Amino acid sequence: MSPVRVLWGLGAHATMSPVLEERVCYTATRTLSYEGAADVAAKWGSPVDDSGCHGHVQKAGARARELEQERVERALDVETRGEVVAEAGRDVRAGEFSLVIMMDGTMLRERGPDWGLKPAEIEANRVEWHELKGAILYRLHQRAETQSGRGVILEKYSVAYRGDPYEFGRRVYAEALRRGLAQAKRVYVIADGAVWIWKIVEDRFPEAIGGLDFYHGSEHLWAIAYDQFGEGNPKARAWVEPLLHQLKHGGEAGVLRTLEDLLELCAEEETHRHETTRREVKYFRSHRDHLHYQQLQAHGCPIGSGAMESTCSQLQDRFKRTGQFWTLPGEQHLMALELARRNHDWDEIWEMTMQQC
């Protein structure tokens, strides 16, 4: 191998130095497409086309996924979990703190098994939709406000996984251990009513204080109001707004009693009527332990999962654009790089690369 190739960090068959490859991959996570990444790379003097960007992301993303899995297993293995907990405990700057976890899901388009089948008139499974499950974690004291009153989180960490809830729960728990779960005074989980989320909470975070996203809860109350009075009827607003105020300010027990009384009235009517009311009251029953909004606010905890919704929107900006239809490896490799960047694990990928050169 020539001395120049050694100086540049090039392997025997490499065409791009690790430093340049890192820049290309970082650009790919910061732009909205591989075409955009190629345009930016050309501006800072490194011409590479979109297929070249894609190729380097796949290569580096595979390494990032490998390291991500190693971190998860290290946090969960009984022989190494103590090391992870100890590392999280070395951050003494924050002192006493609470940990907030938010979870949600968003749908991504992927190429189906019949992708590209022609002619177009043939009925086939060309496109499939799959849920990307996501979570953010942050310490409560990292939540602040701008001068205009807009909420911001100074430092947060992300988990994203396209697959079954059990594995996603493992990954969220592993990341929580890395971010101080064992040292936290309190743990809060704020999310919508998705069953899979609360099963993860029950399985992985049984001591956490749960909070049903207030906006989602209000949507379910409005559904009852419309079912009882009809959409657009002023009586619906007159019925629901006092209940929302009561729910938000410590009167959740009274709201539940009102709903139970309403359910009894519905039971006296014909069974085919007010099915929405019956369904929604059961929804609030299942979340009776997640409606203590006044308590959450007293602790400084948010009662809405807007920060998680924002993260989902950011991921959608990159992974759900017009005309994008992902292959699973393509999606996973770019996502692994995205998570490494967000979670300050980026440098580890390239340290591994330099060791292999």
Residue, then its C-alpha position, 0 to 999 in steps of 0.5 A: m500500500s502506498p504511503v499516501r494511502v496510509l496517510w489518508g487513512l485509506g484501506a486497501h480497496a477504499t476510495m474515500s478517507p474515513v474523515l471524508e466518509e464521516r463528513v458525507c454521512y453526517t451531511a446525509t443525516r442533516t439534510l432531507s435527501y441523498e440528493g441534498a447531501a450530495d449538493v452540500a458535499a459538492k459545495w464544500g469541495s467533495p463532489v459525490d453523487d447521491s448514490g455515493c452518499h447512499g453507499h457510504v451511509q449503508k456501510a457506516g450505518a451497518r457499523a452504527r447498528e452493530l454498535e447500537q446493539e452492543r450498547v443495548e446488550r451491555a446495558l441489559d446483561v446482568e454481568t455488565r449492567g452494573e458498569v452501565v449504571a456506574e457510568a451514568g452515575r458519574d455525572v454528578r453535575a445534575g445532582e438530584f433529578s427526575l427522568v422523563i420518558m415519552m413514547d409514540g409511533t409513526m408510519l413509514r412507507e417501505r417497498g413491498p415484495d412486489w415493488g417495481l412489478k409491471p404493468a401498473e394495472i396488475e394488483a400487487n403488494r408494491v408498498e407496505w406501511h410499517e410503524l416506527k416506534g420512537a422514544i425520547l428521554y431527558r432529565l426534567h431539569q433540562r426542560a426550559e422555556t424561551q423568552s416567548g414561553r415556548g418549551v425547549i429541552l436542552e439535552k435529550y436522547s432518542v430511541a427508534y425501532r421498526g419492529d415488535p414492541y418487546e424489542f423496542g421496550r428493551r432498547v428504551y430500557a437500555e437507553a434509560l439505564r445509560r441516562g440515569l434510570a437507576q439514579a433518578k428520584r422519580v421517573y415519568v412516562i408521558a404518552d398517548g393511549a396506545v396499548w403497546i406503550w403502556k404494556i412496555v411501561e408495565d413491563r420495564f418501568p413499573e415504578a414510573i408515574g404515568g401521564l396520559d397526554f392531555y391533548h389525547g385525553s381531551e380528544h376522547l372526552w370530545a368524542i363522548a360529547y359529540d356522541q351524546f349531543g352531536e358534532g357542532n351542537p353548542k351543548a357538546r362544548a358546554w358539557v365538555e369544557p368544564l370537565l376538561h378544566q376539572l380534569k386538568h386541575g385535580g378533579e380527575a376523580g369527579v370526571l371519572r364519576t361523571l363518565e361512570d354515571l353517563l355509562e349507567l344512563c347509556a346502559e338503560e338505553e338501546t344497546h346499539r346507541h352510544e357505542t362511542t360513549r361506552r368505548e371511550v368510558k372504558y378508555f378512561r377507566s384503563h387510564r385512571d392512574h394516568l390522569h393526575y395532571q395537577q400532580l404532574q404539573a406540581h412536579g414540573c413535569p409536562i402533561g403533554s407529549g409535544a416533545m415526542e410529537s416534535t421528534c416524530s415530525q423531525l424523523q418524518d421530514r427525513f424518512k417520510r418525504t414525497g416519493q420515498f419508499w424505503t428498503l428495510p436495510g436502507e431505512q435501518h442504516l440511516m436511522a442508526l446514524e441518525l440516532a448515533r448523532r442525536n445521542h452523542d455516540w457518533d465518534e464511536i463509529w469512526e473510532m471503530t472505522m479507523q481501527q479497521c483501516 
